[in-house]
Structure formats: C-alpha cells, structure tokens
Amino acid sequence: MLLATVVGQVWSTQKDASLDGIRMLIVQPFVDGDQKSAETMVVADPMGAGIGERVVVVFGRAARHVIGQGHDIGIQTAISAIVDGMEFEGGRSFGPSADADPA
C-alpha cells in the first residue's frame, strides 16, 4: 500500500463490463517535501475522494476486496482510505491535502 495525492479523474466511454459504475482517479505517490512524484497511476475510487486529497492506495487482492466485486474485476488498484492527517517520525505532520498542511 502507499500514500498518494489525487491529481485527476478518468472518464471512459468504453471499458470492461467489470468496471461499470466504478469511478476512476489519477493519483501520484506522496513525496515528503515540496517535490512531486513524476509517476501517476489510475485507481478505482469506492471512497469518493476529491482532487487534491491524500489517500491510501492498495493493490491486488486488497484492492478487489475494497471495490467489493470479487476476483473477476479488471483493475488491481483502489483507494482504501481518505487521509485526515499524518505524522511522521521526528514530528513532521501533514494534513488531508497540501493546502491543509501545518506550517
């Protein structure tokens, strides 16, 4: 699992039938500090996250469990939680979005 920030949405007029009704978002892995990750990934969003929010992303069996559609689904990444806050070793803390980070 990893921490990520929602940076966009995906719309599709054609997709595998197992993905009908599943919202798709684009996320970037969370990086401590002012830099941004160059990587992005598409994840299923059963939690209702919004752009800019920090989320927990799970993979494989855990993602299929979160989505709730069993093993026969065409995606292996999903948001399992929307972050309210984080505190790292040494006392550095982060809010639910970059705008909400403590100074």
Steps between C-alpha positions, in 0.01 A plus 500: 500500500610858455402858576401706197342828395204511261598709196225425247204299378457247218191476279451215258224437249607137459638276770488143623156409632653416841582871540146632441405748770853525640649849519863531387751756624860590422735512800866584558699333779546729803849647527613672822592861426425741217598268216245301300519144378528460122301175521124477470258208520133438441304365797142402570332733750225344713561764774404822316836678516546841339783665311774616737410254776754259641397136491620148583529280190496118518584242236395153388270298725465789747385729218247248373368461856462879540318529167270219613456314172696182563789367295348556157577869460728675250701717741746432778539840669249679722469774760435344840503818713494879481768644728397744776858560614845340525787532744847373417790411726661817625168682531448611138127501427280530192132572453240348269630714210800721425286807571424368851859417599616665822762769453 
